[in-house]
C-alpha cells in the first residue's frame, strides 16, 4: 500500500470502522484517501459504486456522464431524487456525494466517452469502473483501460440478472470472453426489458468492494472469475475465466492496438453511457 499524510482527528473518527480492520488499518485508509477511481456512468450501477467509494474515503471520484436526470431513473438511481429531475446527472451526483462526504473530490466529465477522449479521460486514475448501457461503450472502455494499463471493474444488469468481474492488466479482458458483440437488437437494454431497482445496489456494491480490494491490494478480486447473480432465485454462480491467447486485444498476437470506431464495430448508433448494461453472459 502507498500512504499519504497522517489522518486528521475527523478522518480517524469518520473511518474508524475501516481503521480497526487489520486488512485496512490507518495505512490502508490513507491509501484510499490518496486514490482516484473513474466511474463510467452516474446512473444505476455508477450510483452505488460512487456512493460507497465516497463513504469509504476514496479521495477522488471521476464520473463520466452527459445525461440529465429523468423521472424514470428514480426507480433505481440512488444519486438522484425528485428535486433533481431535469438537472445534469453530474451536478445531481456531486450534490449527493458532497452531502455524504464533503472530503471527497468529485470530478465530472460531462461528455460522451469516445475513441478520441477515452485514454485522456482515464489518465491519472488508478482504477476504472464500467457500467455502460451499450456495447459500443463497453468495448471502448475495456480497450481503453487495457491500453492504458488500468485495472477495470466491470458490471452489468438486466431484469433480475447481473454479473461482475475484474480485469487486471495482462490477466485477460472483456474481449477474452466476448471477442465480438452480438448482432444489434439481439440483447435488449434496460429501457427495453426493465431491471429490478434493488439489483443495482447488489451489483454496484460488489463493484465498489472490488475497487477497494484492488486499490489496497487485499483479498482475492474477481480476476479470472465471473460472478453471475440471479436475483429472482437468489442464486450466485461463479464461472472461471482465463486470458484468451487468441484475444484480439490482449492475446499473443493482438490485432486491436488502438481505439477503433466502436459504433461501427457494434453495429449501433451512439448512445448515452447510463449506468446499466445488459449482462450478455448471464445465463
Secondary structure, DSSP 8 states (H G I E B T S, - for coil): ----S---HHHHHHTHHHHTSTTTHHHHHHHHHT-EEEEE-SSHHHHHHHHHHHHHT-SEEEEE---B--GGGGGT-TT--GGGTTSBHHHHHHHHHHHH-TTSEEEEE-S---TTTHHHHHTT-SEEEE--SSHHHHHHHHHHHHHHT-EEEEEEEEBTEEEEEEE-TTS--HHHH-SS---TTSS--HHHH-B-HHHHHHHHHHHHHHHHHHHHT-S--STTEEEEEETTTTEEEEEE----TT-TTTSTT-S--S---HHHHHT-------S----TT--
